[in-house]
Amino acid sequence: MTGVIGPGGTIGILGGGQLGRMLAMAAARLGLRTHIFAPKGDNPAFEVAHAHTEAAYDDFSALDAFAADVDVVTYEFENVPVETARHLAERVPVRPEPRALEVAQDRLIEKSFVQELGLATPKFAPVDDAAKLGSALARVGMPALLKTRRLGYDGKGQAILYPGDSAFDAWERLGRVPCILEAFVTFSCEISVIAARGMDGAFVAYDIPRNVHEGGILRRSTVPAGISDAMQRRAVEMARTIAEGLNYVGVLAVEMFVADVGNGEEVLLINEMAPRVHNSGHWTEAACAISQFEQHIRAICGWPLGNPARHSDCVMENILGSEVEHWRAIAGEDNAVLHLYGKREAREGRKMGHVTRLKPLSHD
């Protein structure tokens, strides 16, 4: 296969956070080097990479030098400017393609793209100005979620609206920026599909985790998720449809609601996608032979995708803020796999690490 990058090759990673760090560690196990490109800040990925460049994403001379030093470029988060990815794609392969960033960065584009593929989402409407806010409310109703179209994550950039609330005041608090209004969904649980698609079109998916969020931040992921086999198969099919629609290469995460539509019937609604390795897939490094991080490296380098089967049941829990001070107690637990990210400052709600607690594999 053309474009295969073997041991000794160099992977360029846009973003210097914990995901970039874990990608670099996985690459090193396969004999591959990594070069991290990130703006100035707390970049724990720098500590484990072969090389790094500290520069702004619009520093095109620095990007050119970066491109000249790597064999392929990927990214650890979806808020890398699309212009940056496109500039690099003219010089070196970028996987997944910049189109995936473009879709994932804008909630309206993302929801519209998913619906064009014939997949279900919560009801939504665009909010570009005060007039469209009114028409969106008429279409979607309340309760609803008003979200900025761009740059929101971990519960940021959104507001819940209940009957009697002022939608205009909420839009003002969000800065009167372009938004999307989404219907509030009654769901039994939140799940995610962590899947990978290779350069040859091969597709594999991990077992599905059940996710619990607190304050908009993922608190824990539990595998198995406790949903039916039929629903798991449908969720994987939906993720595959998205991956193929984007001509995707790499690991892709698709978050979904298991929504109650009455009469005991449940359906899957796509909430959002992330064109990268994902927090709800961190358990794979402890409970699978091939982690999501290694799987992503394999995919973008043209290697065979690994078997995603798990050898244990597990619960992955994020370590937030000052909770990292309990590292010693966690490290002393039996069957607990601790991973700390090396961040310097433990701010409230900041992801400082995670722990995956393993259990014997069930056969339910």
RAVEN-V544760 format. One record per residue. OMEGA is omega as a letter, one per 40 degrees, with the letter a starting at -180 (none if undefined). NEAR is the number of other ideal C-beta (glycine too) atoms within 8 Angstrom. D_FIRST is the distance of its C-alpha to the first C-alpha in Angstrom with 2 decimals. Layout:
((OMEGA/NEAR/D_FIRST) (OMEGA/NEAR/D_FIRST))
This chain:
((i/6/0.00) (i/3/3.79) (i/8/6.42) (i/9/6.22) (a/11/9.96) (i/6/11.60) (a/6/15.35) (i/6/17.51) (a/11/15.67) (i/12/17.88) (i/19/17.82) (a/18/20.45) (i/17/22.49) (a/14/25.07) (a/14/28.09) (a/14/29.99) (a/13/31.35) (i/10/30.96) (i/11/27.62) (i/17/26.17) (a/15/27.96) (i/14/26.50) (i/18/22.93) (i/14/23.62) (i/10/25.11) (i/13/22.18) (a/12/19.78) (i/11/22.26) (a/7/22.16) (i/11/18.50) (a/6/19.31) (i/14/18.17) (i/12/20.68) (i/16/21.85) (a/16/23.87) (i/17/26.05) (a/14/27.54) (i/15/30.63) (a/7/34.14) (i/3/37.13) (i/6/38.16) (a/6/37.78) (a/12/34.13) (i/13/33.70) (a/19/29.96) (a/11/31.05) (a/7/32.56) (a/10/29.40) (i/14/26.93) (i/6/26.29) (i/10/27.46) (i/12/28.88) (i/11/30.22) (a/8/33.25) (i/9/33.58) (a/6/34.04) (i/10/31.22) (i/7/32.87) (a/8/33.07) (i/7/30.70) (i/6/31.34) (i/11/30.36) (i/14/27.21) (i/9/26.31) (i/9/26.87) (a/13/24.82) (a/12/21.81) (a/7/22.15) (a/9/21.98) (i/12/18.84) (i/9/15.06) (i/15/14.97) (i/16/18.05) (a/16/19.18) (a/13/22.75) (i/14/25.12) (a/9/27.50) (a/10/27.74) (i/7/30.55) (i/12/28.60) (i/8/29.75) (i/10/27.44) (i/7/28.43) (a/12/27.06) (i/15/23.61) (i/9/23.66) (a/10/24.88) (a/14/22.06) (i/12/19.41) (a/5/20.73) (a/8/19.87) (i/11/16.87) (i/8/14.38) (a/12/16.60) (e/12/15.52) (a/14/17.16) (a/11/18.13) (i/10/21.78) (i/9/22.84) (i/12/22.79) (a/14/25.22) (a/10/27.36) (a/13/27.84) (a/12/28.52) (a/11/30.93) (a/10/33.46) (i/12/34.94) (i/11/36.17) (a/11/32.85) (a/12/31.19) (i/12/33.83) (i/8/33.83) (a/10/30.06) (i/12/30.31) (i/10/33.24) (i/6/31.55) (i/9/28.97) (a/5/32.01) (a/10/32.13) (i/7/35.43) (i/11/36.56) (i/10/40.04) (a/8/42.19) (i/12/41.85) (i/11/43.24) (i/12/42.79) (a/13/45.48) (a/5/45.62) (a/6/49.38) (a/7/52.58) (a/6/52.96) (i/11/49.51) (i/13/50.28) (a/8/53.17) (i/9/51.27) (i/12/48.46) (i/12/51.09) (a/7/52.60) (a/8/49.29) (a/13/47.96) (i/7/51.25) (e/10/51.99) (a/8/51.04) (i/13/47.90) (i/12/45.55) (a/15/45.56) (i/13/42.39) (a/13/41.31) (a/12/38.34) (i/9/36.62) (i/8/36.42) (i/9/38.00) (a/7/36.79) (i/7/38.55) (i/8/41.42) (i/8/42.00) (i/8/42.70) (a/12/44.21) (i/9/47.59) (i/9/48.88) (i/11/51.49) (i/7/54.17) (a/5/56.93) (i/3/59.46) (i/9/57.07) (i/5/56.87) (a/11/53.42) (i/8/54.41) (i/8/55.29) (i/12/51.94) (i/13/50.16) (i/8/52.32) (i/7/51.37) (i/13/47.71) (a/6/48.59) (i/5/48.78) (i/8/45.09) (a/9/43.03) (i/12/42.77) (i/13/41.87) (a/16/44.36) (i/12/43.00) (i/10/45.10) (a/10/45.94) (i/8/44.30) (a/5/46.13) (i/10/43.54) (i/6/43.78) (i/11/40.83) (i/13/37.80) (i/15/34.38) (i/15/30.82) (i/14/27.42) (a/15/24.86) (i/16/21.47) (i/16/17.79) (a/14/15.01) (i/14/11.33) (a/11/8.69) (a/6/8.17) (i/7/11.97) (a/8/13.01) (i/12/16.47) (i/11/18.96) (i/12/22.40) (i/13/24.94) (a/10/28.51) (i/15/30.52) (i/15/32.96) (a/14/36.39) (i/13/37.08) (i/10/40.48) (i/10/41.12) (a/6/44.26) (i/6/45.25) (a/8/41.90) (i/12/40.05) (i/11/38.10) (a/8/40.38) (i/10/38.71) (a/16/36.01) (i/12/36.88) (e/14/34.67) (a/10/35.35) (i/12/36.44) (i/6/39.04) (a/10/37.93) (i/5/37.62) (a/5/34.61) (i/6/34.68) (i/11/34.65) (i/12/31.76) (i/8/29.71) (i/9/30.78) (i/14/29.89) (i/12/26.31) (i/8/26.08) (i/14/27.40) (i/13/24.89) (i/12/22.02) (i/11/23.66) (a/16/23.75) (a/12/20.12) (i/11/19.03) (i/8/21.77) (a/12/20.38) (a/7/16.67) (i/13/16.72) (a/11/14.21) (i/14/16.11) (a/14/19.41) (i/18/21.99) (i/15/25.68) (i/15/27.98) (a/13/31.68) (i/14/33.96) (i/12/37.62) (a/13/38.97) (i/12/41.80) (i/8/45.14) (i/7/46.14) (i/5/49.36) (i/4/50.65) (a/4/48.41) (i/7/45.27) (i/10/42.28) (i/8/39.31) (i/13/36.21) (i/12/36.27) (i/14/33.45) (i/9/34.89) (i/9/32.06) (i/13/28.42) (a/11/26.91) (a/14/23.43) (i/15/23.06) (a/13/24.01) (a/11/27.56) (a/9/30.92) (i/14/31.28) (a/15/28.20) (a/13/29.58) (a/14/30.92) (a/16/27.48) (a/13/27.62) (a/11/30.77) (i/13/30.44) (i/12/26.82) (a/6/24.78) (a/10/21.91) (i/10/23.41) (a/15/22.37) (i/13/21.80) (a/12/19.35) (i/16/17.64) (i/16/17.31) (i/15/15.93) (a/15/13.31) (a/16/12.36) (i/15/12.37) (i/13/10.42) (i/10/7.43) (i/10/9.29) (i/6/10.79) (a/11/13.81) (i/10/17.08) (a/6/20.10) (a/13/22.34) (i/7/25.53) (i/13/28.53) (a/7/30.89) (i/10/33.84) (a/11/35.62) (i/14/36.21) (i/11/37.71) (a/16/36.15) (i/10/38.75) (i/12/38.48) (a/14/40.82) (i/10/42.45) (a/10/44.69) (i/6/47.45) (a/8/46.21) (i/11/44.17) (i/6/47.54) (a/8/47.48) (a/11/44.50) (i/6/46.70) (i/7/47.85) (a/11/44.35) (a/8/43.12) (a/5/45.96) (i/9/44.98) (i/3/43.74) (i/6/40.25) (i/11/39.58) (a/9/36.39) (i/9/37.31) (i/11/34.97) (a/9/36.71) (i/11/35.09) (i/7/37.27) (a/10/38.71) (a/4/41.98) (a/6/43.99) (i/9/44.60) (i/6/45.57) (i/6/46.67) (a/8/43.78) (i/10/41.15) (a/11/38.37) (a/12/39.00) (i/12/37.02) (i/11/36.58) (i/13/37.62) (a/16/36.14) (a/12/38.76) (i/11/37.49) (i/10/39.28) (a/5/38.82) (i/8/36.40) (i/7/38.39) (a/3/38.01) (none/3/39.58))
